[in-house]
Amino acid sequence: SYNYTAIFVQVSYPRETYTAKVGCNGLSKNSAAQEKFDFEGRQISVQQFFETKQRIRLQFPNLPCVWVGSRERKSYVPMEVIGTMHLFLLVC
């Protein structure tokens, strides 16, 4: 028997024309202010990345991030850049 749930979200950066529909794998354990990753040879937070690279000042940096994209990579985006969510449920 198969149980399958897929959640897709639309990621939009308001100051740019970037929009993508990607799969959602869950939430981060840490907030955008605390979740860190390697960027250009140094550790920065998701909040710092969006403020410096995307020029987006987060209004809610203490919320967890949404884990999007491939399950093999930890790609996190702040909740506030998530536009819409679509849930697909298949139960066999």
N, C-alpha and C positions, 0 to 999 in steps of 0.2 A: 504494500500500500504506500502511496505517496502523499505527503503533506507538503505543500509548497506555498510560501508566502513571499511576495516580492513587493518592495516599496521603492518607488521611483520618485525623485525630487527634482525640482527645477532650481538650479543655482543661478542667481543673477547678481551681477555687480552693478549697483546703481549708477556709478560714474563712468562706466564703460559699456560697450555694446555686448559684453560677454554674457551669454546665456547657454546653459547646457542642461540636458536631462540625463541624470545619472542614477545608478542604483544606490540605495541607502542600506548600509550594513549595520547601523546602530549608532550609539552615541559614544563620545570619548569619556574616559574616566575623569578627566580634568577639564577645567574651564578653558576658554580661549586665551585667557591671560596666563594660564599655567601650562597648557599643552605645548611642548617644544619639539622642534625638528631641526635637522641640519639644512641650512640654507647658505650657499656660497661660503662653505667652510666654517660656519659658526652656528651655534644653537640660538634660535630665536623662537619666540612664542607665536602662536597663530595670530594673536592680537597684533604683535609687532609687525608681522608679515603684511597683514591687511592694512595697517596704518602706513607703512613705508612703501610697499610695492604697489598696492591697489589704491592708496590714498583714501581709505575708508576708515573713519573713526568709529569704532564699535560703540554702540549705546549700551550693550549688555555683555561686557567682556567676562562676566562671572558665570555665564551660562555654559553648559557643556557644548562641545562641537558635534556636528553631524559627520559620521564616517561615510564617505562616498567613494564610488568607483570600485576598483578591483579589491577583492578580499586579500590579495597578496601584498597590497600596500596600505599603509595607514594615511589616507588623504582626508584631512579634516577641514571643514569649513564652518564658520560661525553660523549659528541658527538663524541669525537675522538676515543672512543673504539667501536663505531658502525661500523660494517663491511659493510653489504649490507642491502638494504631495499626491501621489496616485498609489493606491494599494490594489494589488492583484492577488487574489487568493484562489488556489486550485487545490481541491481536496479530492483524492481518488481512493 
